[in-house]
């Protein structure tokens, strides 16, 4: 990745090349972290509550799901989403 910022092709990054490399690296990292944070804090709990409402009507399972507190159910689903994100971090 650093090779594309080595404009003068000397194998070393000078001050300007390094500054541009860091700008690009931090912009990419910030975007990636923001998306993961949004998924973890907003989408996962909303998804958890939607699945809980959907499964409450299923015979047999619905009674068990209704007994689980919303906070516990949302936390469990959010934890599952976080673990799924971590397991796919290196895959691209």
DSSP file (Angstrom, degrees, kcal/mol; ACC not computed):
  #  RESIDUE AA STRUCTURE BP1 BP2  ACC     N-H-->O    O-->H-N    N-H-->O    O-->H-N    TCO  KAPPA ALPHA  PHI   PSI    X-CA   Y-CA   Z-CA
    1    1 A X    >         0   0    0      0, 0.0     3,-0.7     0, 0.0     4,-0.4   0.000 360.0 360.0 360.0 -36.9    0.0    0.0    0.0
    2    2 A X  G >>  +     0   0    0      1,-0.2     3,-1.4     2,-0.2     4,-0.6   0.791 360.0  70.9 -69.1 -25.0    2.8    2.4    0.8
    3    3 A X  G >4 S+     0   0    0      1,-0.3     3,-0.8     2,-0.2    -1,-0.2   0.846  90.5  58.8 -61.1 -33.4    4.3    1.8   -2.7
    4    4 A X  G <4 S+     0   0    0     -3,-0.7    -1,-0.3     1,-0.2    -2,-0.2   0.696 106.7  48.4 -71.2 -16.2    1.5    3.8   -4.3
    5    5 A X  G <4 S+     0   0    0     -3,-1.4     2,-1.7    -4,-0.4    -1,-0.2   0.492  83.6  96.8 -98.8  -5.8    2.4    6.9   -2.3
    6    6 A X    X<  +     0   0    0     -3,-0.8     3,-0.9    -4,-0.6    -1,-0.1  -0.635  50.5 173.0 -83.0  84.8    6.2    6.7   -3.0
    7    7 A X  T 3  S+     0   0    0     -2,-1.7    -1,-0.2     1,-0.3     6,-0.1   0.888  74.7  45.0 -65.3 -43.0    6.0    9.2   -5.9
    8    8 A X  T 3  S-     0   0    0      4,-0.2    -1,-0.3    -3,-0.2    -2,-0.1   0.423 102.1-132.9 -86.2   3.3    9.8    9.4   -6.4
    9    9 A X    <   +     0   0    0     -3,-0.9    -2,-0.1    -6,-0.2     4,-0.1   0.794  64.2 131.6  54.3  37.0   10.2    5.6   -6.3
   10   10 A X  S    S-     0   0    0      2,-0.4    -1,-0.1     0, 0.0     3,-0.1   0.434  77.7-111.8 -95.9   0.9   13.2    5.7   -3.9
   11   11 A X  S    S+     0   0    0      1,-0.2     2,-0.3    -8,-0.1    -5,-0.0   0.387  91.0  87.3  86.5  -4.6   11.7    3.1   -1.5
   12   12 A X  S    S-     0   0    0     -9,-0.0     2,-0.6    -6,-0.0    -2,-0.4  -0.937  74.4-127.6-126.3 149.7   11.2    5.7    1.2
   13   13 A X        -     0   0    0     -2,-0.3    -7,-0.1    -3,-0.1     2,-0.1  -0.859  23.1-153.7 -96.8 123.5    8.4    8.0    2.0
   14   14 A X     >  -     0   0    0     -2,-0.6     4,-2.9     1,-0.0     5,-0.3  -0.222  41.0 -82.1 -81.8-175.8    9.4   11.7    2.4
   15   15 A X  H  > S+     0   0    0      1,-0.2     4,-2.3     2,-0.2     5,-0.1   0.898 129.1  42.9 -57.3 -48.1    7.4   14.1    4.5
   16   16 A X  H  > S+     0   0    0      2,-0.2     4,-2.1     1,-0.2    -1,-0.2   0.899 115.6  48.9 -68.0 -41.4    4.7   14.9    1.9
   17   17 A X  H  > S+     0   0    0      2,-0.2     4,-2.3     1,-0.2    -2,-0.2   0.911 112.9  48.2 -63.9 -42.2    4.3   11.3    0.7
   18   18 A X  H  X S+     0   0    0     -4,-2.9     4,-2.7     2,-0.2     5,-0.2   0.909 109.4  52.6 -65.0 -42.2    4.0   10.1    4.3
   19   19 A X  H  X S+     0   0    0     -4,-2.3     4,-2.2    -5,-0.3    -1,-0.2   0.911 111.4  46.4 -60.8 -42.7    1.4   12.8    5.1
   20   20 A X  H  X S+     0   0    0     -4,-2.1     4,-2.2     2,-0.2    -1,-0.2   0.895 111.6  52.0 -66.9 -39.8   -0.7   11.8    2.1
   21   21 A X  H  X S+     0   0    0     -4,-2.3     4,-2.5     1,-0.2    -2,-0.2   0.927 111.2  46.5 -60.7 -46.3   -0.4    8.1    3.1
   22   22 A X  H  X S+     0   0    0     -4,-2.7     4,-2.8     2,-0.2     5,-0.3   0.888 109.8  54.4 -65.8 -39.9   -1.5    8.8    6.7
   23   23 A X  H  X S+     0   0    0     -4,-2.2     4,-1.9    -5,-0.2    -1,-0.2   0.932 112.9  42.6 -58.2 -46.3   -4.5   10.9    5.4
   24   24 A X  H  X S+     0   0    0     -4,-2.2     4,-2.3     2,-0.2    -2,-0.2   0.913 114.6  50.6 -67.2 -43.4   -5.7    8.1    3.2
   25   25 A X  H  X S+     0   0    0     -4,-2.5     4,-2.2     1,-0.2    -2,-0.2   0.919 113.3  44.3 -62.5 -45.6   -5.1    5.5    5.9
   26   26 A X  H  X S+     0   0    0     -4,-2.8     4,-2.6     2,-0.2    -1,-0.2   0.854 111.6  53.5 -70.8 -33.8   -7.0    7.4    8.6
   27   27 A X  H  X S+     0   0    0     -4,-1.9     4,-1.9    -5,-0.3    -2,-0.2   0.930 112.0  44.9 -65.5 -44.2   -9.9    8.2    6.2
   28   28 A X  H  X S+     0   0    0     -4,-2.3     4,-2.2     2,-0.2    -2,-0.2   0.911 115.0  48.4 -64.0 -43.0  -10.3    4.6    5.3
   29   29 A X  H  X S+     0   0    0     -4,-2.2     4,-2.7    -5,-0.2     5,-0.2   0.910 110.3  50.9 -65.3 -42.8  -10.1    3.5    9.0
   30   30 A X  H  X S+     0   0    0     -4,-2.6     4,-2.4     1,-0.2    -1,-0.2   0.903 110.9  48.8 -62.6 -41.8  -12.6    6.1   10.2
   31   31 A X  H  X S+     0   0    0     -4,-1.9     4,-2.1     2,-0.2    -1,-0.2   0.930 113.0  47.0 -63.6 -46.0  -15.1    5.1    7.5
   32   32 A X  H  X S+     0   0    0     -4,-2.2     4,-2.1     1,-0.2    -2,-0.2   0.913 114.1  46.7 -63.2 -44.4  -14.7    1.4    8.4
   33   33 A X  H  X S+     0   0    0     -4,-2.7     4,-2.6     1,-0.2    -1,-0.2   0.897 110.6  53.3 -66.0 -40.6  -15.0    2.0   12.1
   34   34 A X  H  X S+     0   0    0     -4,-2.4     4,-2.4    -5,-0.2    -2,-0.2   0.910 109.5  48.0 -61.8 -43.2  -18.0    4.3   11.7
   35   35 A X  H  X S+     0   0    0     -4,-2.1     4,-2.3     2,-0.2    -1,-0.2   0.928 113.5  46.8 -64.3 -45.1  -19.9    1.7    9.7
   36   36 A X  H  X S+     0   0    0     -4,-2.1     4,-2.4     1,-0.2    -2,-0.2   0.886 112.6  50.2 -65.1 -38.5  -19.2   -1.1   12.2
   37   37 A X  H  X S+     0   0    0     -4,-2.6     4,-2.8     2,-0.2     5,-0.3   0.909 110.1  50.1 -65.8 -41.7  -20.2    1.2   15.1
   38   38 A X  H  X>S+     0   0    0     -4,-2.4     4,-2.2     2,-0.2     5,-1.4   0.916 112.2  47.6 -62.1 -44.0  -23.4    2.1   13.4
   39   39 A X  I  <>S+     0   0    0     -4,-2.3     5,-2.6     3,-0.2     6,-0.2   0.924 115.6  45.2 -62.4 -44.5  -24.2   -1.6   12.8
   40   40 A X  I  <5S+     0   0    0     -4,-2.4     5,-0.3     1,-0.2    -2,-0.2   0.902 121.7  34.3 -68.8 -42.2  -23.4   -2.5   16.4
   41   41 A X  I  <5S+     0   0    0     -4,-2.8    -2,-0.2    -5,-0.2    -1,-0.2   0.755 134.2  15.1 -89.2 -24.5  -25.2    0.3   18.2
   42   42 A X  I  X5S+     0   0    0     -4,-2.2     4,-1.6    -5,-0.3    -3,-0.2   0.795 124.3  41.1-115.3 -56.6  -28.3    0.9   15.9
   43   43 A X  I  ><S+     0   0    0     -5,-1.4     4,-2.8     1,-0.2     5,-0.2   0.902 110.6  53.8 -69.8 -42.8  -29.0   -1.9   13.5
   44   44 A X  H  ><S+     0   0    0     -5,-2.6     4,-2.4    -6,-0.2    -1,-0.2   0.935 110.9  44.1 -63.4 -48.2  -28.3   -4.9   15.6
   45   45 A X  H  > S+     0   0    0     -5,-0.3     4,-2.2    -6,-0.2    -1,-0.2   0.901 115.0  50.0 -63.5 -37.5  -30.6   -4.0   18.5
   46   46 A X  H  X S+     0   0    0     -4,-1.6     4,-2.1     2,-0.2    -2,-0.2   0.919 111.9  48.1 -64.2 -42.4  -33.4   -3.0   16.0
   47   47 A X  H  X S+     0   0    0     -4,-2.8     4,-2.5     1,-0.2     5,-0.2   0.889 109.5  54.2 -62.7 -39.9  -32.9   -6.3   14.2
   48   48 A X  H  X S+     0   0    0     -4,-2.4     4,-2.1    -5,-0.2    -2,-0.2   0.924 109.7  45.7 -61.8 -45.1  -33.0   -8.1   17.6
   49   49 A X  H  X S+     0   0    0     -4,-2.2     4,-2.4     2,-0.2    -1,-0.2   0.872 111.9  52.2 -69.1 -35.3  -36.4   -6.6   18.5
   50   50 A X  H  X S+     0   0    0     -4,-2.1     4,-2.0     2,-0.2    -2,-0.2   0.915 111.6  46.0 -65.7 -41.9  -37.8   -7.2   15.1
   51   51 A X  H  X S+     0   0    0     -4,-2.5     4,-2.3     2,-0.2    -2,-0.2   0.858 110.6  53.9 -69.6 -33.2  -36.8  -10.9   15.2
   52   52 A X  H  X S+     0   0    0     -4,-2.1     4,-1.3    -5,-0.2    -2,-0.2   0.948 110.0  46.4 -64.9 -46.6  -38.2  -11.2   18.8
   53   53 A X  H  < S+     0   0    0     -4,-2.4     4,-0.5     1,-0.2    -2,-0.2   0.891 113.7  49.8 -61.0 -38.8  -41.6   -9.8   17.6
   54   54 A X  H >< S+     0   0    0     -4,-2.0     3,-0.6     1,-0.2    -1,-0.2   0.870 112.7  45.4 -69.2 -36.5  -41.6  -12.2   14.7
   55   55 A X  H >< S+     0   0    0     -4,-2.3     3,-1.2     1,-0.2    -1,-0.2   0.629  93.0  79.0 -85.0 -12.3  -40.8  -15.2   16.7
   56   56 A X  T 3< S+     0   0    0     -4,-1.3    -1,-0.2     1,-0.2    -2,-0.2   0.789  93.5  51.9 -64.3 -25.4  -43.3  -14.5   19.5
   57   57 A X  T <  S+     0   0    0     -3,-0.6     2,-0.4    -4,-0.5    -1,-0.2   0.522  83.5 106.2 -88.3  -5.6  -46.0  -15.9   17.2
   58   58 A X  S <> S-     0   0    0     -3,-1.2     4,-3.1    -4,-0.1     5,-0.3  -0.615  80.0-113.0 -77.6 126.2  -44.3  -19.2   16.4
   59   59 A X  T  4 S+     0   0    0     -2,-0.4     2,-1.2     1,-0.2    -1,-0.1  -0.319  95.5   5.2 -60.0 136.0  -45.9  -22.1   18.3
   60   60 A X  T  > S+     0   0    0      1,-0.2     4,-0.6    -3,-0.0    -1,-0.2  -0.311 131.2  55.0  88.4 -52.7  -43.7  -23.6   20.9
   61   61 A X  H  > S+     0   0    0     -2,-1.2     4,-2.5     1,-0.2     3,-0.3   0.829  93.9  68.8 -81.5 -34.4  -40.9  -21.0   20.6
   62   62 A X  H  X S+     0   0    0     -4,-3.1     4,-2.4     1,-0.2     5,-0.2   0.850  95.7  53.3 -56.8 -39.9  -43.1  -18.0   21.1
   63   63 A X  H  > S+     0   0    0     -5,-0.3     4,-1.1     2,-0.2    -1,-0.2   0.901 111.9  45.2 -63.9 -40.7  -43.7  -18.7   24.8
   64   64 A X  H  X S+     0   0    0     -4,-0.6     4,-0.9    -3,-0.3     3,-0.4   0.922 112.9  50.3 -68.2 -44.2  -40.0  -19.0   25.5
   65   65 A X  H >< S+     0   0    0     -4,-2.5     3,-0.7     1,-0.2    -2,-0.2   0.882 106.5  55.5 -63.8 -38.9  -39.1  -15.9   23.5
   66   66 A X  H 3< S+     0   0    0     -4,-2.4    -1,-0.2     1,-0.2    -2,-0.2   0.817 104.3  54.9 -63.2 -30.2  -41.8  -13.8   25.4
   67   67 A X  H 3< S+     0   0    0     -4,-1.1     2,-0.4    -3,-0.4    -1,-0.2   0.724  88.1  90.4 -77.2 -21.5  -40.3  -14.7   28.7
   68   68 A X  S << S-     0   0    0     -4,-0.9     5,-0.0    -3,-0.7    -4,-0.0  -0.631  87.0-116.0 -77.6 126.6  -36.8  -13.4   27.7
   69   69 A X     >  -     0   0    0     -2,-0.4     4,-2.5     1,-0.1     5,-0.2  -0.298  18.9-121.8 -61.5 146.1  -36.4   -9.7   28.7
   70   70 A X  H  > S+     0   0    0      1,-0.2     4,-3.0     2,-0.2     5,-0.3   0.892 111.0  53.1 -55.8 -43.7  -36.0   -7.4   25.8
   71   71 A X  H  > S+     0   0    0      1,-0.2     4,-2.1     2,-0.2    -1,-0.2   0.902 111.5  45.4 -62.2 -41.5  -32.6   -6.1   27.1
   72   72 A X  H  > S+     0   0    0      2,-0.2     4,-2.3     1,-0.2    -1,-0.2   0.913 114.5  48.0 -67.8 -42.9  -31.2   -9.6   27.4
   73   73 A X  H  X S+     0   0    0     -4,-2.5     4,-2.3     2,-0.2    -2,-0.2   0.931 113.5  47.0 -63.9 -46.3  -32.5  -10.6   24.0
   74   74 A X  H  X S+     0   0    0     -4,-3.0     4,-2.6    -5,-0.2    -1,-0.2   0.894 112.1  51.2 -63.6 -39.8  -31.1   -7.5   22.3
   75   75 A X  H  X S+     0   0    0     -4,-2.1     4,-2.5    -5,-0.3    -1,-0.2   0.906 109.8  49.6 -63.9 -41.4  -27.8   -7.9   24.0
   76   76 A X  H  X S+     0   0    0     -4,-2.3     4,-2.0     2,-0.2    -2,-0.2   0.919 113.4  45.1 -64.9 -43.8  -27.5  -11.5   22.9
   77   77 A X  H  X S+     0   0    0     -4,-2.3     4,-2.2     2,-0.2    -2,-0.2   0.911 113.1  50.9 -66.7 -41.6  -28.2  -10.7   19.3
   78   78 A X  H  X S+     0   0    0     -4,-2.6     4,-2.5     1,-0.2    -2,-0.2   0.906 109.0  51.4 -62.6 -41.6  -25.9   -7.7   19.3
   79   79 A X  H  X S+     0   0    0     -4,-2.5     4,-2.5     1,-0.2    -1,-0.2   0.906 108.9  51.6 -60.6 -41.6  -23.1   -9.9   20.7
   80   80 A X  H  X S+     0   0    0     -4,-2.0     4,-2.1     2,-0.2    -2,-0.2   0.895 109.6  49.2 -61.5 -40.7  -23.7  -12.4   17.9
   81   81 A X  H  X S+     0   0    0     -4,-2.2     4,-2.5     2,-0.2    -2,-0.2   0.912 111.0  50.0 -65.6 -42.5  -23.5   -9.6   15.3
   82   82 A X  H  X S+     0   0    0     -4,-2.5     4,-2.4     2,-0.2    -2,-0.2   0.921 111.2  48.6 -62.4 -44.1  -20.2   -8.3   16.9
   83   83 A X  H  X S+     0   0    0     -4,-2.5     4,-2.0     1,-0.2    -1,-0.2   0.883 110.9  51.2 -63.6 -37.6  -18.7  -11.9   16.9
   84   84 A X  H  X S+     0   0    0     -4,-2.1     4,-1.2     2,-0.2    -2,-0.2   0.905 109.4  50.4 -64.8 -41.6  -19.8  -12.3   13.2
   85   85 A X  H  < S+     0   0    0     -4,-2.5     3,-0.4     1,-0.2     4,-0.3   0.921 111.4  48.6 -61.1 -44.0  -18.1   -9.0   12.3
   86   86 A X  H >< S+     0   0    0     -4,-2.4     3,-1.0     1,-0.2     4,-0.4   0.865 107.7  54.2 -65.5 -36.0  -14.9  -10.1   14.1
   87   87 A X  H 3< S+     0   0    0     -4,-2.0    -1,-0.2     1,-0.2    -2,-0.2   0.764 113.7  42.0 -71.6 -23.0  -14.9  -13.4   12.3
   88   88 A X  T >< S+     0   0    0     -4,-1.2     3,-0.6    -3,-0.4    -1,-0.2   0.288  84.5 102.6-104.4   9.5  -15.1  -11.8    8.9
   89   89 A X  T <  S+     0   0    0     -3,-1.0    -1,-0.1    -4,-0.3    -2,-0.1   0.906  85.7  41.0 -60.3 -44.8  -12.6   -8.9    9.6
   90   90 A X  T 3  S+     0   0    0     -4,-0.4     2,-0.6    -3,-0.2    -1,-0.2   0.576  96.4  93.9 -81.8  -8.6   -9.7  -10.5    7.7
   91   91 A X    <         0   0    0     -3,-0.6    -3,-0.0     1,-0.2    -4,-0.0  -0.754 360.0 360.0 -91.6 121.4  -11.9  -11.7    4.8
   92   92 A X              0   0    0     -2,-0.6    -1,-0.2     0, 0.0    -2,-0.0   0.298 360.0 360.0-148.3 360.0  -12.1   -9.4    1.8
